[in-house]
Amino acid sequence: ELAAITEKLKTRGVRYRCEILFGRASDQIVAYAKHNFIDLICITATGRSSFDRFIFGSTTEKVLRRSECPVLSIKIPEKK
């Protein structure tokens, strides 16, 4: 799936980077953006309930709070 998405980006002239990192997702995303001078982070939000976020935390929320660059958060509707 990732290869198909990146192919579409390439044909449209979008500059992108594709990396696989290990560790806590929010920490890795914020650190990568900072150390690589990223202009914009695009991230999805699943729309979990407030209780779920309280118990499990939210990667998107942590990135939004800690990132030094703009973050575009896109809500993905839940499948029914």
PyMOL commands that place a pseudoatom at each C-alpha (Angstrom):
pseudoatom trace, name=CA, resn=GLU, resi=1, chain=A, elem=C, hetatm=0, pos=[0.000, 0.000, 0.000]
pseudoatom trace, name=CA, resn=LEU, resi=2, chain=A, elem=C, hetatm=0, pos=[2.787, 2.398, 0.892]
pseudoatom trace, name=CA, resn=ALA, resi=3, chain=A, elem=C, hetatm=0, pos=[4.530, 1.773, -2.429]
pseudoatom trace, name=CA, resn=ALA, resi=4, chain=A, elem=C, hetatm=0, pos=[1.322, 2.571, -4.341]
pseudoatom trace, name=CA, resn=ILE, resi=5, chain=A, elem=C, hetatm=0, pos=[0.809, 5.817, -2.430]
pseudoatom trace, name=CA, resn=THR, resi=6, chain=A, elem=C, hetatm=0, pos=[4.389, 6.957, -2.936]
pseudoatom trace, name=CA, resn=GLU, resi=7, chain=A, elem=C, hetatm=0, pos=[4.164, 6.195, -6.670]
pseudoatom trace, name=CA, resn=LYS, resi=8, chain=A, elem=C, hetatm=0, pos=[1.135, 8.493, -6.935]
pseudoatom trace, name=CA, resn=LEU, resi=9, chain=A, elem=C, hetatm=0, pos=[3.004, 11.231, -5.066]
pseudoatom trace, name=CA, resn=LYS, resi=10, chain=A, elem=C, hetatm=0, pos=[6.020, 10.847, -7.337]
pseudoatom trace, name=CA, resn=THR, resi=11, chain=A, elem=C, hetatm=0, pos=[3.961, 11.195, -10.522]
pseudoatom trace, name=CA, resn=ARG, resi=12, chain=A, elem=C, hetatm=0, pos=[2.371, 14.382, -9.149]
pseudoatom trace, name=CA, resn=GLY, resi=13, chain=A, elem=C, hetatm=0, pos=[5.710, 15.984, -8.374]
pseudoatom trace, name=CA, resn=VAL, resi=14, chain=A, elem=C, hetatm=0, pos=[5.263, 15.919, -4.589]
pseudoatom trace, name=CA, resn=ARG, resi=15, chain=A, elem=C, hetatm=0, pos=[8.492, 15.753, -2.596]
pseudoatom trace, name=CA, resn=TYR, resi=16, chain=A, elem=C, hetatm=0, pos=[8.250, 13.182, 0.171]
pseudoatom trace, name=CA, resn=ARG, resi=17, chain=A, elem=C, hetatm=0, pos=[10.271, 10.884, 2.379]
pseudoatom trace, name=CA, resn=CYS, resi=18, chain=A, elem=C, hetatm=0, pos=[9.341, 7.402, 3.438]
pseudoatom trace, name=CA, resn=GLU, resi=19, chain=A, elem=C, hetatm=0, pos=[11.072, 6.059, 6.555]
pseudoatom trace, name=CA, resn=ILE, resi=20, chain=A, elem=C, hetatm=0, pos=[10.487, 3.192, 8.958]
pseudoatom trace, name=CA, resn=LEU, resi=21, chain=A, elem=C, hetatm=0, pos=[11.494, 4.034, 12.531]
pseudoatom trace, name=CA, resn=PHE, resi=22, chain=A, elem=C, hetatm=0, pos=[11.319, 2.111, 15.778]
pseudoatom trace, name=CA, resn=GLY, resi=23, chain=A, elem=C, hetatm=0, pos=[10.201, 3.405, 19.161]
pseudoatom trace, name=CA, resn=ARG, resi=24, chain=A, elem=C, hetatm=0, pos=[7.245, 5.395, 20.489]
pseudoatom trace, name=CA, resn=ALA, resi=25, chain=A, elem=C, hetatm=0, pos=[5.530, 6.784, 17.385]
pseudoatom trace, name=CA, resn=SER, resi=26, chain=A, elem=C, hetatm=0, pos=[4.969, 10.322, 18.658]
pseudoatom trace, name=CA, resn=ASP, resi=27, chain=A, elem=C, hetatm=0, pos=[8.590, 10.663, 19.827]
pseudoatom trace, name=CA, resn=GLN, resi=28, chain=A, elem=C, hetatm=0, pos=[9.959, 9.339, 16.543]
pseudoatom trace, name=CA, resn=ILE, resi=29, chain=A, elem=C, hetatm=0, pos=[7.734, 11.566, 14.374]
pseudoatom trace, name=CA, resn=VAL, resi=30, chain=A, elem=C, hetatm=0, pos=[8.585, 14.757, 16.271]
pseudoatom trace, name=CA, resn=ALA, resi=31, chain=A, elem=C, hetatm=0, pos=[12.329, 13.988, 16.415]
pseudoatom trace, name=CA, resn=TYR, resi=32, chain=A, elem=C, hetatm=0, pos=[12.472, 13.036, 12.731]
pseudoatom trace, name=CA, resn=ALA, resi=33, chain=A, elem=C, hetatm=0, pos=[10.704, 16.229, 11.696]
pseudoatom trace, name=CA, resn=LYS, resi=34, chain=A, elem=C, hetatm=0, pos=[13.044, 18.361, 13.798]
pseudoatom trace, name=CA, resn=HIS, resi=35, chain=A, elem=C, hetatm=0, pos=[16.292, 16.719, 12.676]
pseudoatom trace, name=CA, resn=ASN, resi=36, chain=A, elem=C, hetatm=0, pos=[15.322, 16.642, 8.992]
pseudoatom trace, name=CA, resn=PHE, resi=37, chain=A, elem=C, hetatm=0, pos=[13.898, 20.173, 8.740]
pseudoatom trace, name=CA, resn=ILE, resi=38, chain=A, elem=C, hetatm=0, pos=[10.441, 18.923, 7.754]
pseudoatom trace, name=CA, resn=ASP, resi=39, chain=A, elem=C, hetatm=0, pos=[8.016, 21.700, 6.716]
pseudoatom trace, name=CA, resn=LEU, resi=40, chain=A, elem=C, hetatm=0, pos=[4.749, 19.903, 7.461]
pseudoatom trace, name=CA, resn=ILE, resi=41, chain=A, elem=C, hetatm=0, pos=[3.663, 16.720, 9.242]
pseudoatom trace, name=CA, resn=CYS, resi=42, chain=A, elem=C, hetatm=0, pos=[0.509, 15.069, 7.866]
pseudoatom trace, name=CA, resn=ILE, resi=43, chain=A, elem=C, hetatm=0, pos=[-1.062, 12.609, 10.285]
pseudoatom trace, name=CA, resn=THR, resi=44, chain=A, elem=C, hetatm=0, pos=[-4.386, 10.826, 10.647]
pseudoatom trace, name=CA, resn=ALA, resi=45, chain=A, elem=C, hetatm=0, pos=[-6.671, 10.793, 13.656]
pseudoatom trace, name=CA, resn=THR, resi=46, chain=A, elem=C, hetatm=0, pos=[-8.962, 7.823, 14.215]
pseudoatom trace, name=CA, resn=GLY, resi=47, chain=A, elem=C, hetatm=0, pos=[-11.554, 9.710, 16.236]
pseudoatom trace, name=CA, resn=ARG, resi=48, chain=A, elem=C, hetatm=0, pos=[-11.412, 7.587, 19.387]
pseudoatom trace, name=CA, resn=SER, resi=49, chain=A, elem=C, hetatm=0, pos=[-13.505, 8.612, 22.360]
pseudoatom trace, name=CA, resn=SER, resi=50, chain=A, elem=C, hetatm=0, pos=[-12.152, 10.889, 25.105]
pseudoatom trace, name=CA, resn=PHE, resi=51, chain=A, elem=C, hetatm=0, pos=[-12.016, 7.893, 27.446]
pseudoatom trace, name=CA, resn=ASP, resi=52, chain=A, elem=C, hetatm=0, pos=[-9.876, 5.895, 25.000]
pseudoatom trace, name=CA, resn=ARG, resi=53, chain=A, elem=C, hetatm=0, pos=[-7.475, 8.838, 24.607]
pseudoatom trace, name=CA, resn=PHE, resi=54, chain=A, elem=C, hetatm=0, pos=[-7.279, 9.192, 28.395]
pseudoatom trace, name=CA, resn=ILE, resi=55, chain=A, elem=C, hetatm=0, pos=[-6.420, 5.518, 28.861]
pseudoatom trace, name=CA, resn=PHE, resi=56, chain=A, elem=C, hetatm=0, pos=[-4.238, 4.872, 25.794]
pseudoatom trace, name=CA, resn=GLY, resi=57, chain=A, elem=C, hetatm=0, pos=[-3.053, 8.348, 24.785]
pseudoatom trace, name=CA, resn=SER, resi=58, chain=A, elem=C, hetatm=0, pos=[-3.183, 9.725, 21.283]
pseudoatom trace, name=CA, resn=THR, resi=59, chain=A, elem=C, hetatm=0, pos=[-0.179, 9.757, 18.980]
pseudoatom trace, name=CA, resn=THR, resi=60, chain=A, elem=C, hetatm=0, pos=[-1.765, 12.523, 16.901]
pseudoatom trace, name=CA, resn=GLU, resi=61, chain=A, elem=C, hetatm=0, pos=[-2.449, 14.652, 19.972]
pseudoatom trace, name=CA, resn=LYS, resi=62, chain=A, elem=C, hetatm=0, pos=[1.122, 14.235, 21.243]
pseudoatom trace, name=CA, resn=VAL, resi=63, chain=A, elem=C, hetatm=0, pos=[2.559, 15.179, 17.841]
pseudoatom trace, name=CA, resn=LEU, resi=64, chain=A, elem=C, hetatm=0, pos=[0.259, 18.218, 17.644]
pseudoatom trace, name=CA, resn=ARG, resi=65, chain=A, elem=C, hetatm=0, pos=[1.415, 19.416, 21.071]
pseudoatom trace, name=CA, resn=ARG, resi=66, chain=A, elem=C, hetatm=0, pos=[5.156, 18.790, 20.656]
pseudoatom trace, name=CA, resn=SER, resi=67, chain=A, elem=C, hetatm=0, pos=[5.958, 19.450, 17.010]
pseudoatom trace, name=CA, resn=GLU, resi=68, chain=A, elem=C, hetatm=0, pos=[7.922, 22.564, 16.102]
pseudoatom trace, name=CA, resn=CYS, resi=69, chain=A, elem=C, hetatm=0, pos=[6.487, 22.571, 12.552]
pseudoatom trace, name=CA, resn=PRO, resi=70, chain=A, elem=C, hetatm=0, pos=[2.851, 22.749, 11.412]
pseudoatom trace, name=CA, resn=VAL, resi=71, chain=A, elem=C, hetatm=0, pos=[0.818, 19.542, 11.671]
pseudoatom trace, name=CA, resn=LEU, resi=72, chain=A, elem=C, hetatm=0, pos=[-2.101, 18.668, 9.394]
pseudoatom trace, name=CA, resn=SER, resi=73, chain=A, elem=C, hetatm=0, pos=[-4.415, 16.240, 11.183]
pseudoatom trace, name=CA, resn=ILE, resi=74, chain=A, elem=C, hetatm=0, pos=[-7.001, 14.412, 9.064]
pseudoatom trace, name=CA, resn=LYS, resi=75, chain=A, elem=C, hetatm=0, pos=[-9.818, 12.541, 10.789]
pseudoatom trace, name=CA, resn=ILE, resi=76, chain=A, elem=C, hetatm=0, pos=[-10.453, 9.086, 9.363]
pseudoatom trace, name=CA, resn=PRO, resi=77, chain=A, elem=C, hetatm=0, pos=[-14.061, 7.947, 9.844]
pseudoatom trace, name=CA, resn=GLU, resi=78, chain=A, elem=C, hetatm=0, pos=[-14.541, 4.740, 11.799]
pseudoatom trace, name=CA, resn=LYS, resi=79, chain=A, elem=C, hetatm=0, pos=[-15.586, 1.672, 9.832]
pseudoatom trace, name=CA, resn=LYS, resi=80, chain=A, elem=C, hetatm=0, pos=[-18.987, 0.327, 10.802]
for i in range(1, 80): cmd.bond("trace and resi %d" % i, "trace and resi %d" % (i + 1))
show_as sticks, trace
zoom trace
